Amino acid sequence: MIQKIWFAFVCNTIQLGLFFYSKKIKVSGRKNIPKKGAVLFAINHPNGLVDPLYVTTTNRRRNHFLVRAASFKNPFVKKVLESLYLMPIYRIRDGIQQLANNQEIFERCFKILHKEETLMIFPEGSHDKKRTVRTLSKGFTRIVSGALEKHPELEIEVVPVGITYQHASSFPSKVVVRYGHPIATRAIFEANTPAKSINILKAAVTTQLKKLSVHIPDDENYEAVLQQLNDAQVDFTQVDQINKIIESGVFPKRKKKKKNFLIPLLYLIKLNSILPFLVWKIALKKIDEIEFIDTFRFTLHLGLIPVFYGLQAWIIGAFYGHLVGVFYLTISAFLILIYVKCTPTNAKTHIEFL
């Protein structure tokens, strides 16, 4: 019970944080999410640990997550992650001897699905900001087949989920989360051999992911196609429209980037957030994967900004009265909200801040 309350509190806090962090969060296909029963969400993975945050805060099911084992190295972080229903999954790069630990994790996944709860998996196996759906690993199919074999009465529905960012790792950015149609797995595994069932399930998920997110085939033309789309300043969150352009090969004309007239407001926010800004500048130098920029920026400022603004409001209130302190806190939050929501989508962004 305590864990459920803690999870709900953290989830609501993250949802509020994402509202202030994102220019716009679009969600479609919520009606496709089964209201009950065992569900495995199969999600593409373009942008580090913020991907599961956008998914879990846009559906009402309480999700269990499989994330890469490297995130669990710190004992304190491990306890926090486990309290939020996260579990480690080991890959070859973690060491061949570590792969044996996955069997225990799979057993836990079988129990979760048997209790008709939900599991969130990124079947591409790693994050990559490239706008393409990569080859899916067999890990999620092993979990499905293992659970069905162990519990003959169980039905597991796999729901593909596509995430597309306007500009991953930039701030602020639009994002769209699209839930696909549930895939009933028992009929697939009962009608085919295990090997064929795995291929059918992978193909079905891949097909949907290529429609649910922007998909540029990863071939010799990838960079040229991406450049033409960027030059046209397209809205990547209009997924269906962009995929039609890619399929047709007919691209819109080149457009100039919009001017960001809110730059003065940005500098005012920086001045008002000087300590979090300096901490972020130091942290940014230590991030060696661009896909983790959003993850660290969001996490750092979800904790630092409220505390720093609260402390400044308390100091101001101590000198000038509580109403003045509350007024300062309200205006500070409002200024961030104006900048985040009103900055032109394709204007020059400032990834060094927030």
N, C-alpha and C positions, 0 to 999 in steps of 0.2 A: 504493500500500500504506500509506504513512504517513498519507494523508488518511483512509483507511478506519479505521485504528487511532484517529486523532484523533476521528473522528465517533463511533465506538463509545464512547470514553472520555467525550465530552461527553454523549452520549445516556444513558449509565448514570448520570452525575452528575445530569443533569436528572431522570431517573426517581426517583432517591433524594430529590432536592429536592422533587419533586411529592408524594412519599409523606408528607413532613413538612409540606407546605403544605396538603394537601387532607384534609378530614374523611373522604371516601370517594371512590374512583374506581371506578365500575362500568363494565364493558365487556361488550358482547354482540355476537354475530355474527362473532367472529373466524374461525369456520369458513368464512365467506363470502370471506375474503381469498385470492385465488389464490396458491399457493405459488411459482409461477413464471410467466413471461410478462409482457407489457407491461400495466401497470395505471395508471389515472388515478383517484385518489381525489378525489371532488367533495364538498366539505365546507361546511356552513353556517358562518357566521362571527359569533358573538355577542360574543366577548370578546378582541379584540386578538391579540397574538402568542402568548398562552398556548394558543390553540386548536390550532395545529400541534404544540405540545409534547405535549399530551395524546394526539394522534393518533399521532405518530411513536413515542412511547414505549409504545404499546399494540399495535403490530404489528411483526412481525419483518422486514418488508421494509425495505431502506435507501431512504429517500425523498428525492427532489429536490423543492424547494419553489419556488413562485412567490409572491413577496410584493411589496407596493407599493414602487415605486422610491424613495420618500422615505426609506426605511430605509437606503439605501446612500449617503447624502450624505457622511457622515464616512468618509475614506479608510481609517482603521484598522478601523472597524466593517464597512466593505465587504469587507475582506480576511477578517475573521472569518466573516462571513455566507457568503461564497463558499466558504470552506474547509468549511462545513457543508452544502454542496449547495443553497444558496439562490440564487435568481436574481430580478432585478428585473422587474416588469411595469409598464408606463407607462399612465397613464390621461389623459383629456382635461384633468383638473385639473392635471396635471404640465406642460401646455403641448402644443399640437397638434404642434409641431415634434418633440417627444419621442416621439410615437407611432411614428415610423419606426423607432425602436430596437427595437420589439417584434418586427420581422421577424427580427432576429438571434436574439432569445430564442426565438422559435418554431422556428427552425432547430435550436437546441440541444435543444429539447424533442423534435423529431422524432428526433434522434439517440439521446436517452435512451430513448424508446419502442422504437426500432428495436433497441436493445441489450437489449430485454425487461426494462427496469428500471421503476421506479415514479415517478410524478409526482403531487404534491399541489397541488390548486388550490381556491380559494374562489370559486366561480362567481357569488356574489352581488355580488362586485366591491368590497365594503367591509365593515367591521364595524359591527354595530348590535346593542345588547343587547335590542332588542324581541323578544318571543317569537313571531316569525312568520318564515316562509320567504319571502324577497323574490324578485322577478323575477330570473331568472338571466341573466347576460350571455352573449354568443355566443363569448367568448374560448376557453373550454375545448372547444367544438365545432369551432372553427377549428383547434385543435391536433390534435384527433382526425382530422378530415377531411384535413388537410394531411399528417399522418403516413401515413394509409392510402393517399392518392394517391401519395405518394412511394415507399412500400414496399408493393406490391400483395400480398405474401405475409404481411403482418403482421396479427395480430389484437390489438385493444386492448379490454380490459375496463374499463368505468367502474364504480367501486364508490362509491355514495353513502354519506356518513358524516354522521350527525347528532350534534351535541354539545348537551347541555342542562345548564345549571348550576342549582343550587337558588337561589342568589342571586349572579349574576355581579358581580364587583368587590368582594364581601364576603369577609371572612376569619374563620374557615375556611369553605369551601363544599364541598358535594357536587357531583360532576359525573358524568354518564354519557356514554359514547362508544358509539354503536351503528353497526355496519357493516352496510350493506344488501346486497342481492343483486347480483352482477355483471351488468352489461349488455353483451352482446356487440355491438360496434359495426359490424363489417364487414358483417354481414347487413343492417343498417339502411341503410347507405350504398350497398350494391349494389342494393337493391330500390327505392330512391326517388331522386328528384332531390335535389341538394345542399340546396336550401332546405327541402324537406320533411323530409329526414333530420335536419337541425339542429333543427327543431321537434319531431320525434319524440323525439330524444335529450334535449332540454331538458325536455320534458313527462315523460319516464320518470324522470329524475333528480329533478325537482320533486315528483312523486308520492311517491317514496320518502322524500325529505327531510321531507315533511310528516308521514310516519308515524314516521320515525326520531328526530325531535325534537318538542318541544312546539310546536304551531302554532295560534296564535290569528289568525284572518283579520284583516288590517289594514284594517278598515272603521270605521264610526262607533260600533260596539259594542266595539271593541278595549279601551279603557280600562276600561269597565264590567266586561267579562269578566275582565280581569287583576285588577281590584280585588277581585272576588268570590273568585277563586282565592287571592289573598294573604290576604284576610280569613279564609278557611277554613284557612289555614296548611297548604296541600297540599304534598305532596312532589313537586316538579316532575320529579325524576329517575325517577318512575314514569310514564314517557312514555305508554304505551298507556292507562293508567288516566285520565290527565289529558286526553288527546285525546278519549276517550269522553265525559268530562264536558263538554268544550267543545262537542262535536257534539250532545249531548243537550240542553244548555241548562239542565240540572238541577244546581245547585251545592250542595256540602256546607254545613252550618251554620257560622256564624262561630265562630272559636276564639280564645282568648287566647294570646299568645306565652308560651312557656315561660320560666321564670326561669333565668338563667345563674348557677349557684352557683359557677362557676369564675372569677368576676371577680377575687377576691383573687389567684388564681394568675396571672392576666393581668398584674396590676400587679407581681407578683414577677418575671415574665419581662421586663417593661419595664425594671425596675430593673437586672436582670442584663444587659440588652442596651441600655444607655443610649446608647452611641454610634451603633449602627445605627438606633435609634429616632429620634434627633435628625436624623440624615441623611435618614431617610425623611420626617420631618415637613417638612423643607426641600424635598425633591424633590416631595412631594405637591402643594405650592402651584403647581408649574410644569406640572402635568398638566392639560391643558384638555379632554381627552376621557375620559369615565368608562370607556370600553371599554379604555383603556390603563392603568388603575389596577393591575389584576392583573399586567399585563406588567412594569411598572416595579417593583412591590413584590416580585414573585417574583425577578426578575433581580438587583435590588439586594441582597436578603437571601441569595440563593444564594451571592453572593460575599462579603458582609460578615459574616454571622453565623458561618460556620465560622472565618474568619480572626480575628474578634474573640474568640470563645470559645477558640480555640486559643491566642491571645496571653495571655488571662487565665489559662488553665490553665498555661501555661509560667511565668508570673509566680508563681502560687500554688505550683507545683511547685518553683520556685527557692528559695522561703522555707520551705516545709513538707514537701518531698519529692515525688518523682515520683508515688507512689501517690495522694497527696492531689490532685495536679493532674489525674490521670486520673479520679479519683472526681468531682471538680468538673465536668469535661467531660461525663462520662456522665450525671450528674444534670441538668445544664443541658439536654442534648438530650432527656432523658426528660421533663422538665417541659413542654417545647414539645409533645412527642408527646402527652402526656396532655391538654393544653388543646385541641390540634387535633382529636384523635379523640373526645373526650368532651363538647365543647361541644354543647348541644342544637341541632339543625338550625335551628329557627325561633326561637332566642333572639336577643336583641339582639346584633348583631355589632359589631366594632370595626375598621372599615376603615382607621383611621388608623395601625394597628400592623401590622407585617409585611406 
